[in-house]
Amino acid sequence: MPQELADLPALELSEANFIQDPYSLYARLRETQPACRVLTPNKIAVWLVTRYDDVRELLANPSLHKDMRVTGPLFERHTAGGIRRQDFGGELVTHMLNSDPPDHARLRRLVGKAFTARRIALMRPRIEAIADGLLESRRSGERVDLIESFAYPMAITVICELLGVPAEDRAEFRQWSGTLVSSVKPELAKAASGAMAEYLTRLLAAKRDDPHDDLLTALIQASDDEDKLSESELISMAYLLLVAGHETTVNLIANGTLALISQPDQLSALVADPGLLPGAIEEFLRYEGSLNLATFRYTTEPVRVGEITIPADEFVLLALASANHDPRRFPDGDRLEITRNAAGHVAFGHGIHHCLGAPLARLEGEIAFTGLLRRFPSPRLAEDWVPRWRASLFMRSLTELPVVL
């Protein structure tokens, strides 16, 4: 690293301040330090990139790699406190989100054979039934935690039924998942990773012995010119689809509902014209998406960002939430406008790692908001409640959402 960059002090991302309100910091950094050295709450030194144009370009830049199997030396170099790469879910990293070409194209092609648009479209009636079943027992004027009573059970039921995870295993799975996406002590993440890997190994073995019409069976059977997913790839891919497939949907429903209730004019407009919902979902994703940051990338050669050159062998975090609020791309970006043209938002990423599950998330969002607002057109936040965000560097997740229906 050039001496003048090595001497720059790294900004520490305080868990209490940054996770609860990243937008104040992002607004300042976009104007003053659009590529800035920071320390994460786990004391990993990274470069944080905050402007829309830079984030979008780097999401698709082939000089930034994602293969976490080869980053051991980088973690040792850039991490204080002896944290190792394997402390962050080492058994579960060989999936397409953590791969580079040509491996990435191979993995995505094989998964795409199982996770098809037709399979997702056929799920609409079942997703509608799940949403209706969760809402029909609720009454107007009732106070509920919308995450516990609706967003989470809907999302977890959909993804578990899609993949073929038994209902009796979902509580354990939720605990492991919550640990792995949160900013927790490395030993807790490692324990959850091991438990998740052991569980998925047993589940995949059961699918081989007794195949069903579900996505995990389809992944086992997927092939391309005699190529198949290896055992470690199957385990990692099952983990990715299970965790990403419900955590992001929970956040879309909860964050979008909070945004709507917080801006009553937008809620009224959507209730008055349900035809606005497809565009509103894109605006929910832009305004308060499911992810704060994209997952780790690292530079394989120097990369220019504005006036700064990020050296090779550096970790980079791309601030999706900041890019989606950048006024250069989205004027008045700190305000929810359900009639805004939010096309081009990066809530699902961009480039080869654009989220494969985006169509499913959009479908679940459409069904969830349709059902919720049809039955309860004027929900309000519980009195004296202050939003608290879960301690996760990457996920933008509320800990609860108490509302009066």
C-alpha positions as CSV (number, residue, x, y, z in Angstrom):
1,M,0.0,0.0,0.0
2,P,1.4,3.5,-0.8
3,Q,2.7,5.2,2.3
4,E,0.3,8.2,2.0
5,L,-2.7,5.8,2.0
6,A,-1.3,3.6,4.8
7,D,-1.0,6.6,7.0
8,L,-4.6,7.6,6.5
9,P,-6.5,6.9,9.7
10,A,-9.4,4.4,9.2
11,L,-12.8,5.5,10.2
12,E,-14.3,3.1,12.8
13,L,-17.9,2.0,12.1
14,S,-19.4,2.0,15.6
15,E,-22.0,-0.7,15.8
16,A,-24.3,1.5,17.9
17,N,-24.2,4.5,15.5
18,F,-23.5,3.1,12.1
19,I,-26.0,0.2,12.2
20,Q,-28.8,2.4,13.7
21,D,-28.3,5.3,11.3
22,P,-25.9,4.7,8.4
23,Y,-27.5,7.4,6.2
24,S,-26.0,10.4,8.1
25,L,-22.5,9.0,7.6
26,Y,-23.2,8.1,4.0
27,A,-24.4,11.6,3.1
28,R,-21.2,13.0,4.5
29,L,-18.9,10.5,2.9
30,R,-20.5,10.9,-0.5
31,E,-19.5,14.5,-0.5
32,T,-16.1,14.3,1.2
33,Q,-14.6,10.7,1.0
34,P,-16.5,8.6,-1.5
35,A,-13.8,5.9,-1.1
36,C,-12.9,5.8,2.5
37,R,-10.8,3.4,4.7
38,V,-12.9,2.1,7.6
39,L,-12.8,-0.5,10.3
40,T,-15.9,-2.7,10.6
41,P,-17.3,-3.5,14.1
42,N,-15.3,-6.8,13.8
43,K,-12.2,-4.7,13.3
44,I,-11.7,-5.7,9.6
45,A,-10.0,-2.9,7.6
46,V,-11.9,-2.3,4.4
47,W,-12.5,0.4,1.8
48,L,-16.1,1.7,1.9
49,V,-17.5,3.1,-1.4
50,T,-20.6,5.2,-1.2
51,R,-21.6,7.0,-4.5
52,Y,-24.1,5.5,-6.8
53,D,-22.0,5.6,-10.0
54,D,-18.9,4.2,-8.2
55,V,-20.9,1.4,-6.5
56,R,-22.7,0.4,-9.6
57,E,-19.4,0.3,-11.6
58,L,-17.6,-1.7,-9.0
59,L,-20.4,-4.2,-8.6
60,A,-19.6,-5.3,-12.1
61,N,-15.8,-4.6,-12.2
62,P,-13.9,-7.8,-12.9
63,S,-10.9,-6.5,-10.9
64,L,-12.9,-7.0,-7.7
65,H,-13.1,-10.7,-6.8
66,K,-15.3,-12.6,-4.3
67,D,-13.8,-16.1,-3.8
68,M,-13.6,-16.2,-0.1
69,R,-11.7,-19.5,-0.1
70,V,-8.4,-17.7,-0.9
71,T,-8.6,-14.8,1.4
72,G,-7.0,-16.2,4.5
73,P,-3.8,-14.1,4.2
74,L,-5.9,-11.0,3.5
75,F,-7.9,-11.5,6.7
76,E,-4.7,-11.9,8.7
77,R,-3.3,-8.8,7.2
78,H,-6.4,-6.6,7.5
79,T,-8.0,-7.8,10.7
80,A,-7.2,-6.9,14.3
81,G,-7.7,-9.4,17.1
82,G,-6.7,-12.6,15.3
83,I,-10.0,-13.2,13.4
84,R,-9.7,-15.8,10.7
85,R,-11.7,-16.3,7.5
86,Q,-13.0,-19.7,8.7
87,D,-14.5,-18.0,11.7
88,F,-17.2,-16.5,9.4
89,G,-18.9,-19.6,8.2
90,G,-16.0,-21.5,6.6
91,E,-18.0,-24.6,5.8
92,L,-20.6,-22.6,3.8
93,V,-18.6,-20.4,1.4
94,T,-18.5,-22.4,-1.8
95,H,-21.6,-20.9,-3.4
96,M,-22.0,-18.6,-6.4
97,L,-22.1,-15.4,-4.3
98,N,-18.6,-16.2,-3.2
99,S,-17.2,-17.2,-6.6
100,D,-15.6,-15.6,-9.6
101,P,-15.6,-16.5,-13.3
102,P,-15.5,-19.1,-14.7
103,D,-16.7,-20.9,-11.5
104,H,-19.5,-18.4,-11.0
105,A,-21.0,-19.0,-14.4
106,R,-20.9,-22.8,-13.9
107,L,-22.6,-22.6,-10.5
108,R,-25.2,-20.1,-11.6
109,R,-26.0,-22.2,-14.7
110,L,-26.5,-25.3,-12.6
111,V,-28.6,-23.5,-10.0
112,G,-30.6,-21.8,-12.7
113,K,-31.6,-25.2,-14.0
114,A,-33.4,-25.8,-10.8
115,F,-34.4,-22.3,-9.7
116,T,-36.5,-21.5,-12.7
117,A,-38.9,-18.7,-13.4
118,R,-41.6,-21.3,-14.1
119,R,-41.1,-22.8,-10.6
120,I,-41.4,-19.4,-9.0
121,A,-44.5,-18.5,-11.0
122,L,-46.2,-21.7,-10.0
123,M,-45.8,-20.8,-6.4
124,R,-48.2,-17.7,-6.6
125,P,-51.3,-19.5,-5.4
126,R,-49.5,-21.1,-2.5
127,I,-47.8,-17.9,-1.4
128,E,-51.2,-16.1,-1.5
129,A,-52.7,-18.9,0.6
130,I,-49.8,-18.6,3.2
131,A,-50.3,-14.8,3.4
132,D,-54.1,-15.1,3.7
133,G,-53.8,-17.7,6.4
134,L,-51.5,-15.4,8.5
135,L,-53.7,-12.4,8.0
136,E,-57.2,-13.8,8.4
137,S,-56.9,-14.5,12.1
138,R,-56.0,-10.8,12.8
139,R,-58.5,-8.2,13.7
140,S,-58.6,-4.4,13.1
141,G,-57.3,-2.5,16.2
142,E,-55.1,-5.4,17.3
143,R,-51.5,-4.7,18.2
144,V,-49.0,-7.2,16.7
145,D,-45.3,-7.4,15.9
146,L,-45.7,-7.5,12.1
147,I,-42.3,-9.3,11.8
148,E,-43.2,-12.2,14.1
149,S,-46.8,-12.5,13.1
150,F,-46.6,-12.0,9.3
151,A,-43.3,-11.1,7.6
152,Y,-41.1,-13.8,9.1
153,P,-43.6,-16.8,9.1
154,M,-44.6,-15.9,5.5
155,A,-41.0,-15.7,4.2
156,I,-39.7,-18.7,6.1
157,T,-42.7,-20.9,5.1
158,V,-42.3,-20.0,1.4
159,I,-38.6,-20.7,1.2
160,C,-38.7,-23.8,3.3
161,E,-41.5,-25.3,1.2
162,L,-39.7,-24.3,-2.0
163,L,-36.5,-26.0,-0.9
164,G,-38.2,-28.9,1.0
165,V,-37.1,-28.1,4.6
166,P,-39.3,-29.9,7.1
167,A,-41.5,-27.6,9.2
168,E,-40.2,-29.0,12.5
169,D,-36.7,-27.9,11.7
170,R,-37.4,-24.2,11.0
171,A,-37.0,-22.9,14.5
172,E,-33.4,-24.2,14.7
173,F,-32.7,-23.0,11.3
174,R,-33.9,-19.5,12.2
175,Q,-31.5,-19.4,15.1
176,W,-28.5,-20.4,13.0
177,S,-29.4,-18.0,10.3
178,G,-29.9,-15.1,12.6
179,T,-26.5,-15.7,14.1
180,L,-24.7,-15.9,10.8
181,V,-26.1,-12.7,9.4
182,S,-25.5,-10.7,12.6
183,S,-22.4,-9.0,13.9
184,V,-21.6,-11.5,16.6
185,K,-18.5,-13.0,18.2
186,P,-16.6,-15.2,15.7
187,E,-16.9,-18.2,17.9
188,L,-20.7,-17.9,17.8
189,A,-20.6,-17.6,14.0
190,K,-18.3,-20.6,13.7
191,A,-20.6,-22.7,15.9
192,A,-23.7,-21.7,13.9
193,S,-21.9,-22.4,10.7
194,G,-20.9,-25.9,11.8
195,A,-24.4,-26.7,13.0
196,M,-26.0,-25.4,9.8
197,A,-23.5,-27.4,7.6
198,E,-24.2,-30.6,9.6
199,Y,-27.9,-30.1,9.3
200,L,-27.8,-29.5,5.6
201,T,-25.6,-32.5,5.0
202,R,-28.2,-34.7,6.7
203,L,-31.0,-33.1,4.8
204,L,-29.4,-33.5,1.4
205,A,-28.7,-37.1,2.2
206,A,-32.3,-37.6,3.0
207,K,-33.3,-36.0,-0.3
208,R,-31.0,-38.4,-2.2
209,D,-32.7,-41.4,-0.5
210,D,-36.2,-40.1,-0.9
211,P,-36.4,-37.5,-3.7
212,H,-39.3,-35.0,-3.7
213,D,-40.6,-32.3,-6.0
214,D,-38.6,-29.5,-4.3
215,L,-35.7,-27.3,-5.1
216,L,-33.1,-29.1,-3.0
217,T,-33.9,-32.4,-4.9
218,A,-33.7,-30.4,-8.1
219,L,-30.3,-29.1,-7.2
220,I,-29.0,-32.6,-6.4
221,Q,-30.3,-33.7,-9.8
222,A,-29.2,-30.6,-11.8
223,S,-26.4,-31.4,-14.3
224,D,-24.8,-29.8,-17.4
225,D,-22.8,-32.0,-19.7
226,E,-22.2,-34.5,-16.9
227,D,-21.2,-31.6,-14.5
228,K,-22.9,-31.6,-11.1
229,L,-22.7,-29.6,-7.9
230,S,-20.2,-31.2,-5.5
231,E,-21.2,-32.0,-2.0
232,S,-19.6,-28.8,-0.6
233,E,-21.2,-26.8,-3.3
234,L,-24.6,-28.3,-2.6
235,I,-24.3,-27.5,1.1
236,S,-23.2,-24.0,0.5
237,M,-25.8,-23.3,-2.1
238,A,-28.6,-24.7,0.1
239,Y,-27.4,-22.4,2.8
240,L,-27.3,-19.3,0.5
241,L,-30.8,-20.0,-0.9
242,L,-32.3,-20.6,2.6
243,V,-30.8,-17.6,4.3
244,A,-31.0,-15.1,1.5
245,G,-34.3,-16.4,0.4
246,H,-36.1,-15.5,3.7
247,E,-34.0,-12.8,5.4
248,T,-34.3,-10.4,2.4
249,T,-38.0,-10.9,2.1
250,V,-38.7,-10.3,5.8
251,N,-36.8,-7.1,5.4
252,L,-38.6,-6.0,2.3
253,I,-42.0,-6.5,4.0
254,A,-41.0,-5.0,7.3
255,N,-38.9,-2.1,6.0
256,G,-41.5,-1.2,3.4
257,T,-44.3,-1.2,5.9
258,L,-42.4,1.0,8.3
259,A,-41.6,3.4,5.4
260,L,-45.3,3.6,4.4
261,I,-46.6,4.1,7.9
262,S,-44.0,6.8,8.6
263,Q,-45.1,8.8,5.5
264,P,-48.9,8.7,5.7
265,D,-49.4,10.5,2.4
266,Q,-47.6,7.6,0.6
267,L,-49.7,5.0,2.4
268,S,-52.9,6.8,1.5
269,A,-51.9,7.0,-2.1
270,L,-51.1,3.3,-2.4
271,V,-54.3,2.3,-0.6
272,A,-56.3,4.6,-3.0
273,D,-54.6,3.1,-6.1
274,P,-53.3,-0.5,-5.6
275,G,-52.1,-0.3,-9.2
276,L,-49.1,1.6,-7.9
277,L,-47.8,-1.4,-6.0
278,P,-45.3,-2.8,-8.5
279,G,-43.5,0.6,-8.6
280,A,-43.9,1.1,-4.9
281,I,-42.1,-2.2,-4.2
282,E,-39.1,-1.0,-6.3
283,E,-39.2,2.3,-4.3
284,F,-39.3,0.3,-1.0
285,L,-36.2,-1.6,-2.2
286,R,-34.5,1.7,-3.1
287,Y,-35.5,3.6,0.0
288,E,-34.8,1.0,2.7
289,G,-33.6,-2.1,1.0
290,S,-33.0,-5.5,2.6
291,L,-29.2,-5.0,2.5
292,N,-27.1,-2.2,3.8
293,L,-23.8,-3.4,2.2
294,A,-22.8,-5.9,-0.5
295,T,-20.7,-8.7,0.8
296,F,-16.9,-8.6,0.8
297,R,-15.0,-8.1,-2.4
298,Y,-11.2,-7.7,-2.7
299,T,-9.1,-6.0,-5.3
300,T,-6.8,-8.0,-7.5
301,E,-5.2,-4.9,-9.0
302,P,-5.3,-1.2,-8.2
303,V,-8.8,0.3,-8.7
304,R,-9.5,4.0,-9.2
305,V,-12.5,5.5,-7.4
306,G,-12.7,9.3,-8.0
307,E,-9.4,10.8,-6.8
308,I,-8.4,7.7,-4.8
309,T,-6.7,4.6,-6.0
310,I,-7.5,1.5,-3.9
311,P,-4.4,-0.7,-4.0
312,A,-4.4,-4.4,-4.9
313,D,-5.2,-6.9,-2.1
314,E,-7.6,-4.7,-0.2
315,F,-11.1,-5.6,1.0
316,V,-13.9,-3.4,-0.4
317,L,-17.5,-2.9,0.8
318,L,-20.0,-1.3,-1.6
319,A,-22.7,0.6,0.2
320,L,-25.9,-0.3,-1.5
321,A,-28.0,1.8,0.8
322,S,-25.9,4.8,0.2
323,A,-25.9,4.4,-3.5
324,N,-29.7,4.2,-3.5
325,H,-29.9,7.5,-1.6
326,D,-27.4,9.3,-3.7
327,P,-29.1,12.5,-4.8
328,R,-27.0,12.5,-8.0
329,R,-29.1,9.5,-9.2
330,F,-32.2,9.8,-7.0
331,P,-33.1,13.4,-6.3
332,D,-34.6,13.8,-2.8
333,G,-33.4,10.3,-2.2
334,D,-34.1,10.4,1.6
335,R,-37.8,10.6,0.9
336,L,-40.1,7.7,0.0
337,E,-42.0,8.5,-3.3
338,I,-44.0,5.5,-4.5
339,T,-44.5,7.1,-7.9
340,R,-40.8,7.6,-8.4
341,N,-39.0,5.8,-11.2
342,A,-36.7,3.8,-9.0
343,A,-35.3,1.8,-11.9
344,G,-31.6,1.3,-11.6
345,H,-31.5,0.8,-7.9
346,V,-28.9,-1.6,-6.6
347,A,-30.9,-3.3,-3.8
348,F,-30.4,-6.6,-5.6
349,G,-26.9,-5.8,-6.7
350,H,-25.7,-5.4,-10.3
351,G,-23.6,-7.4,-12.7
352,I,-23.0,-11.1,-12.6
353,H,-23.9,-11.3,-8.9
354,H,-27.3,-9.7,-9.3
355,C,-29.7,-11.6,-7.0
356,L,-31.0,-14.8,-8.6
357,G,-34.0,-14.7,-6.2
358,A,-35.1,-11.2,-7.0
359,P,-38.2,-12.4,-8.9
360,L,-39.3,-14.4,-5.9
361,A,-38.7,-11.5,-3.5
362,R,-40.8,-9.2,-5.7
363,L,-43.6,-11.8,-6.0
364,E,-43.7,-12.2,-2.2
365,G,-43.6,-8.5,-1.7
366,E,-46.5,-7.9,-4.1
367,I,-48.6,-10.6,-2.4
368,A,-47.7,-9.5,1.2
369,F,-48.6,-5.8,0.6
370,T,-51.7,-6.6,-1.4
371,G,-53.1,-8.8,1.4
372,L,-52.0,-6.6,4.3
373,L,-53.4,-3.3,2.9
374,R,-56.6,-4.8,1.6
375,R,-57.5,-6.0,5.1
376,F,-55.9,-3.3,7.1
377,P,-55.6,-0.1,5.0
378,S,-54.6,2.2,7.9
379,P,-52.0,0.5,10.1
380,R,-50.2,2.7,12.6
381,L,-47.0,2.3,14.6
382,A,-47.4,1.5,18.3
383,E,-47.1,4.5,20.5
384,D,-43.6,5.4,21.9
385,W,-41.9,2.8,19.8
386,V,-38.5,3.7,18.4
387,P,-37.1,1.6,15.5
388,R,-34.1,-0.5,16.4
389,W,-32.0,-2.2,13.7
390,R,-30.5,-5.6,14.2
391,A,-26.7,-5.7,14.8
392,S,-25.8,-6.8,11.3
393,L,-23.2,-5.2,9.1
394,F,-24.8,-6.4,5.9
395,M,-28.5,-6.8,6.5
396,R,-30.9,-3.9,7.1
397,S,-33.2,-5.6,9.5
398,L,-35.6,-4.3,12.2
399,T,-35.6,-6.2,15.5
400,E,-39.4,-5.8,15.7
401,L,-42.2,-3.8,14.1
402,P,-45.1,-3.3,16.6
403,V,-48.1,-1.9,14.7
404,V,-51.8,-1.5,15.4
405,L,-53.8,-2.9,12.5
